[in-house]
Each structure stands twice: as structure tokens, then as C-alpha cells.
Amino acid sequence: MFSDTAAQVKHIIGCHPSRSRMPLPRANRRRPGPLPTTTRPSTLSDATLHTGDSMNFAFTPEQNAFRADLRTFLRQELGPDFHGDGFDIDKDRGFERQFVKRLAAKGWLTAAWPKEYGGLGLNVIEQAILNEELHYHRSPHYALTVAGVELAGPILMVYGTDEQKSEHLPLIASGERVWAQGFSEPNAGSDLASAQLKATIDGDDFVLNGTKIWTSFAHVADWIFVLARTDPDAPKHKGLSFILADMKQPGVTVQPLIDMAGEHVINQEYFEDVRVPRANLVGELNRGWYVAAATLDFERTGIAWYARARRRLDDLAAYCKTASRYGRRLIETPWIRNRLVERRIELEVSRYISYRVAFMQSQGLIPNQEASMAKLFNTDAGQRVVRDGVDILGLDGQRMGAVAPLHGEMPLYYLNTLPDSIESGSNEIQRNIIATRGLGLPRV
């Protein structure tokens, strides 16, 4: 079944799926040709890669027009300095829900989806442009869309039945159904195949018992897709199934997990005799591992990490140009100016690493260690931006709230970026991938 759907995955994400992020044999892994001689663009916003036979540091006119349309829309809808109000546990998400529906009306909520499923069929480079602009402008769509648009929807396109597609895809595309990803468990994080949530077959139903943890935005989700153990006697990779469950049905309990910044993003879910129709099985029984592994190939450029960090750095630099300390502007202090320049250079590297991944996907290549490089470098660079921001602000770097410099967000960013080194595959794992698959170093 997996090989039969490879072409569909390529259509959605720009490259063939990898069952467990294992690299292709070197003889079968195409590489892009040498870089052409080119003139460096005058501004960063004009510099990227576009699809073609070789790298080219320029957007196409159509891509430039698309970016301009995005910026116009976001500035009209959000204003020039939108900040949102964080992830308080009692937060009213009415504004976010309305904004998501406006994105859906433009076709931009699922712009990367194929047209037959309600998308615009954007190519991989255009997907990266869309995500870059949304995250740079602090679009409030992420909590309500990330698991549905980027994970559940593409998985259903490839592995779902016609009934599953017709039930779920239109509601995701319209912004009416919010999803969560139920993979991690207290004893199954990086070793995801050790998941122990039980799904026992009882007539036409699965009965779910167990727990999931570290689930982002489960408290606002309508549905969740889980990796559940349907054959406890099989080897751990072969006894798992990929199942869709309604979060509102009896037996599902969501426990908030408040993070160190005092925000409510992640949760733990408890399933007690939760009955799920067997029709909610995605893919084959006991082969859910391969369905879950395919999600690793969706949106792997890391451009969102870059875009958020770049906005924070731009705001910090603008503040340093106007704020004064000891009779001179902060930007005139040598060590502050040097820090800002160093971070700016690093982020330019981050952006090109991300677009390199997108370029490879657009050429039908599988970015393996390259995706790990993007995740590792982007998250580390983003942490250095906010760490320097706290240092530059001095004692003000400890203040939160609207009256503090930069809306008091820099210390919040400092706390919020710490998990970036762990989520989506810890940076230690990324370094191992780069070492073994990229550099050919032996395992120790």
C-alpha cells in the first residue's frame, strides 16, 4: 500500500515519503547541480530559491506578486503591529476563529492542498512563502490549523477512505474543524513506536484506553488522530494503528499542562473506554506506524522558526534605534550593535537553509539531513535572538506586560523558545542524523 501512494505524497509535499526518515541509497538520491554564477540581490526579501533545473537566488514575478498579496491582506486584517494576546488558559479564541475563516475564504488556509481537495495547488516554494509571511506577521491561525491543515488533511488525502475524505477535508479547509496530534505518551516520546494507548476491537468499534501527552492545542480541538496499539503481541513497530477520534465524546478528558511561561499550549489526554467506529481506521490495521511516519515529510522546511525569529530581531533592532541608555541610543553601543549584526547574519543563513529544503522538495529530492540541518540551525538561531534580546534590554528584559519595552514579550519569547530544541525531534537527534546520514560518521 505504501508504494502505491508515493506519487500522491509527492504531489502534496513535493517529494516521495520516507517510512522512517531513512535515507535513500546514495546511488538513488539525486543531487542538484552546481550553483550558477549569479548577482547577489540587493535585499533579503528579493533573495530566495525558485524551482527550476538549478539554484537561482531570485523569486519569479508570480511569487513576488503572491508575497505582495499576502502582505497586503495581513496588514489590512491584522494591522502593522499585531501582537495577539498569548495563550492564556481562559483565552477567548473568537478573533482567531474569524481570522481563520477569512484565510479559508481566500483559499490560503489550505493553499498547499491539491485543487481537487479544495486547495490552490501551490508548489513547495510558494508554500514556504506563505508560511514565512504568516509567521512573520504573527498570524493567529496556527493553534487552530496546524494539526488539521498540515498533518490530518494530507494524511487523509493519501491514506484515507472516500468517506473519511468527504467527512473531514471540507471542514478542515473551511476552518470549522480543529485537530490535534495524539502521538507522544509519558513513556513514548522520541521512541514513538513504544506507544501503549490500547485500541481493543469490540464488534464494529475500537475501544481506546490510555493516555497521550504534550499534545499542542488539544483543549481547542474537535478531533484527534492517535497512534494506538491494536496488537500487543506484535513487534512494537508492527502492532500500531492510526485512528481518528472525536474529542467531544464521553470518556475523553483533557488535562491542561501550564508551561514555564504560564501559558496553556500543551495538554495530557486520558481515554477511558472511548468507543471509536472501526471506520475511523486510517490505512491498514497494525500498519499505522507507516502512516504516522509519513507525517514527518509534511512541511519540513523550518521556515516558520526563521520567520518568527526574524520578526523578533527586526522589532528589537527598531527599538534599539530609538531607545537610549546613559545618554546614547542603544544601537550606538558597540556590543549591542555587534550582537544585532551577528544575529542578522545567522538568520539570513537560516532562511537560505530553509529554502534549500524547499528547493530540494520541488526537485523531487528527499531532504533528510538537510531537513535536520534546517530544524537544528533555525531553532538554535531563534534562541540566540531572544537570549540577546533579554541581555540588550537589561533589567527591562525581565519585565512582562504591555508597559514594558516591546510589549514585554522578549522574556516570554525567551521562555517559549526553550522547547524548540525538543519538539519536532530533539536537536540531539538532529545532530545524530546530520552526523550519520550527512557526514557518514559511524554510530557510537
N, C-alpha and C positions, 0 to 999 in steps of 0.2 A: 504493500500500500504506500509506503514511504516514497519509493522511487516513482510511483505513478503521479505523485503530487509535486514533485520537484519543480516542474515547469510552472505550476501555479504559484509556488512560493517565489520563484524568480520574478514573476510578473508583479507581485506585490512589493517585494523588498529589493529587487534588483540583483539578487544572486541566489544560487541554489542553497537549500538548507543543509545544515550540518547536524547530524544526530546528537553529538555530544561535544561540539566545538573541537573535534579532532581535525587536524589539518589534512588537506588532500596530499597525496604523494607529490613530491616536488616536480616530477615529470608531467603531472597533470594540472599543475597550478600555474595558469598563465600570469605573466607579469607585464605591467605596462612598459612601453618602450621608453627610450631615453628622453629626458626633458628637452623640449625645443628651446632654442635661443629666443628670448622674449624680452620686451622692455618692461621694467617694473612699473606697475600702475602708480598713479600719484596719490591715491588714498586707499585705506584699507577696505572701505566699502565697495571699491571697484575691483578688489583683488580676490579671486577665488578660482575654482576649477569648474569647467563645464564639460559635458560629455563630448566625446569625440575619440579619435584614434590615439591622441597623446595629450599630455597635460597642457593646459592653456590658462594663464593667470588673468582671465577676464570673464565676466558674465556675458551671456548672449543678450542682445537687445530685449528679447522676450523675458528673460529672467530679471533684467533690470526693471522692466515695466511691472512685473509681478511684485517685486520688492517694493516699488513705489506705491502700488495699490495697497499693499499690506500696511505700510507705514501711514498712509492717509487714513485708512479705516481705523487703525489702532489709536491714532492721535485724536480722531473725531470721537471715538467711543470712550476712550479712557482719559483723554487729556494728556498734556505734555509731561506731567509729573505724577502719574498714578502710582500709588503705593499699596493699596489694599489695606486690609486690617488683620493680617496674620491668620493663625489657625486656633483661635480661642475655642475652648470646649463647647461653649454655648453659641458659637458664631451662627448668625443668620446668613444663609447662602443664597438668598433671593437674588441679589445682584449677579452673582456668578452664574446662576441658572439662566437668567435672562441673557447674559452675555454669551453663554454657550449656544443658546438658540439663535442669536444673531450671527454667530460664526457659522452655524449649521445652515442658515438661510443663504449665506454667501457661498456655501459649498466648501468652506475652508476647514470645517471640523473634521471631515473625512476626506480632505483633498487628495491624500495619497492613495485612497482606495480606488480600485478599478471602476470605470464608469458603470458597468453592469450592476454594481452593488451600491450605487448612489454617490460615488466619489468623482473626482475630477481626473483621475489617472495621472497625477503628477509624476514626473520622473524623480530619481533619487536626489539629484541636485536641487530640484525645486522643493522637495520635501525638507531638505536641510535649510533652505532659505526660509521657508515657512516657520519652522521650529526656531530658527535663530531670531527672527523678528518677534515672534510671540513671546519668547522668554526674555528678550532684551527689553521689551516694553512692559514687562511684568503682567502679562495677560493672566487673568484669574481663572482660566479654563482648566488648568492642569488637574486639580483634585477630582473634578467631575468627569474627566475624559480619559486619563492616561491608561487605565486598565482596559477600558472598553474599546477605544479607538485604536490604540497601538498594539493591543495584545488579543483580547477576546475576538474582536472583529476579524482580523487577519487569520486567526486560528480557525474560526468557523468557515471562512472562505475556502480554506484548504481542506480541512478535515470534517466539517460539519455536514449534516444531512440537509436536504432541501427544506425540511420542516424547521430545523434549527436556524437556518439562514433566514427564512421568511419571518420567523418569530422575533429574532433578536437584531438582525442587521439594520432594519429600518429604524428601530427605536434607538440604537446607538447613533446612527447617522443624524437623527433629529435632535439628539441631546436629551432625550427623555428617559433613557435607562442608563444608570450608573453602575459600573462594575468594579469588583475588587479581585485581586490575585491571591489565591489561597495556596501558597506553596510551602513556606517555611513553617517549621514546628519547633518546639523547645529543644528537641534533640536532632533536628534535621534542618540545618542551615546551609552551609557550603556543601555538605553531603546530602543533597536533596533526595537522593534515592533511598535514604533511610526513613522517609515519611511513614508514619504509622496511623494516620487517620483511617479508620476502618470503614469500608463500604461493603456491607453484607447484603447479598441478594435475597430478597424476600418477595416471591411472586414477580410482579411487574415493577417492583421498586428496588432501589438501593436504600439501605438504612445506614446513615452516617453516624459514627460515634468517635469522638476525639477532639483535638484542638489544633488550631493554626495560630501563628503569632507573627508579629512585626508586619502586619497587613496594613498597608497605607490606605487611608480613607475608607476603611470597611464600615465606619459609622455613618457614611453617607451613601453607601452602595445599596442598590436594589438586588443585584445578583452577584454571585461569586463563582469563579471556576477553581476547583480544587484538584489536587493530586492525591488520590486516595488508594489505600491498599485493598485490592479485591482478591488477592491470592496470597495469604500469609505464608504459604509453604514454598512459593517460588523464589528464585534469586531476587534480590531486592530491586534490581532494575526491571524485572520482568513481571512483577506482581502488582503493578500500579495501573490505575485507570484515571482518565481525565474526565471529570464530571462537572456539570453545571448545576448550581443550586440557588434557589430563591432565598434571599437573606431575610425575608419578612415572614417566613413560615414558622410554625411552632417548633421549638427545640433549638433555635439558633440564638445564642447570647453573645453580644459584642461588649468586651471589656476595654475601656479606654486605657491607653498607656501614655501618660503625660511625659514628654521628653524634657531634657535638661533646660530647654529654653522656656518651659512652661506651656508648650503648645501641644495640641492634640492632632497628631498626624497618624500615628500607628496604633494598632489595636491587637487584642487577642480574641479569637472567636472560639466558642465552645459549641459543639454539635452533640446533642443528646437525643438519640432515636429520631433523627431528622429523616423523613421519607422523601426520596427523590425519584421521580419516574426513570425507569431504565432508558427511556427515550432521550434522556439528558446526557447519556454517554457520548463523548466526542471521540471519534476514532474507534479502534478495536479494544475489546475488553483485555485487560492485563498488558496493553501496549501503550499506556498513557505516558510513559517516560519519553517516548519519541515525539509525542505531541507537545509535551512540555518543553523538550529541548529545542523545538522549532521556534519557540518564543525568543530564544537567545539571538536569533537572527533578525528580529524586528527592531528597527531604529537603533543602530549601534554606532552612530557617528560621534556621539558625545557632544553635539553642538549645543545642547541646552545648557550644559555645565559652563561651556565657554561664554554663552550669551549672558547668563546671569552674572558671571564674574566680570565681564566687560562692562555691564551697566553699573555695577558697584564701583568699579575703578573709575569710570567716567564721572560718576557722582562725587567720588572722593576727590578727584583732580579738580573738578569745578569748585568744590568747597575750599580747597587749598589755595585757589586763585583769589578768593575774596576774604577768607578768614585771616586774622592777624594774631600773632603772639609775640610778646616782647618788642612791639613796635615795628614789626615787619610781617609781610604776608607769609603764610606757611610755605607757599611754593618757592619762596626765596631762600628757604633753609636748605643747605646743600644735601643733608642726608635724606630729607623728605623728598626733594626733587629726584634724587638718585633712586630711591625706592619706587617712586611712581614710574620712572623710566624703565626700571628692571621689570616691574610687573607688566607694563605695557608691551614690552618685547616678548615676554613669556606668553601673553595672551594672543599675540599675533601668531606665535608658533602653535598655540593650542588650536586656533581657528584653522590653520592650514593642515594640521594633523587630522582634524575632524573632516574637512573637505576632501582630504586624501582618501579616507574611508568611503565617503560618498562616491567619489570618483571611481574607486575600485568596484563598488557595487554596481555602478552604472555600466561598467565594462564586463559584467558577468563574473567578476572575481569574488572570492570569499575572503573578506578581511578578517583574518584570525588574530595573529599577534598585532596587526595594525589596529584592530578594534581595542585590544588590550592597552596598546600604547595611548590611544585616544582617551580611554577611561582613566588611566593612571595619570597622564600628564594634565588633563583637564581638571581633575579633582584636586590634585596637588597644587596646581597653579591657582585655582579658586580659593583654596585655604590660605595661600600666601597673600592673596589680595586682602582678605578680611583681617588677617593677622597684622599686616602692615597698617591697615586702616585703624585698628584699635590702638596700635603704637603711635600713629601720627596724631590721633585725637587726644592722646594723653589721658588725663582723668576723665575727660568727656567721653572717652571710649568705653567707659563702664556704665554710662547713663542710657536708659531706655525711655521711650515716651516721646510725644510729639514736640516737646520743648527742647529736647536735646539736639545736638548737631546731626544733620542727615536723618531727621525724624527718629533718632535713637535706634536706628536699625543696624548699625555696624556691630555692636556686641551681640545682637540677635543673630546676624549672619555668621558671626564667629562661632556661635554655638551650633547653628543649624548646619554648617558645612562639615562638622566633625564626622557625622555618619557617612558622608560621601565616600570616605575611604573604605567603608564596609559594604554599603549597599551595591547592588548590581555586580557582585563579585568583588571580594575584598582586594585591596591593592597588592597585598602579598600574593594572592592568587594570580593577579595580572602580571606581576613580575616573574612568577614562575612560568607563565605562558610565554612571555617575551624571551625568557632565558632558554627554554627548551625548544620551542617551536620557531622562534625568530633567530636565535643565535646558535641553536644546535648544541647547547650545553647539556651534559649528562644530568640525569636526576640523581640526587644525593639523599 
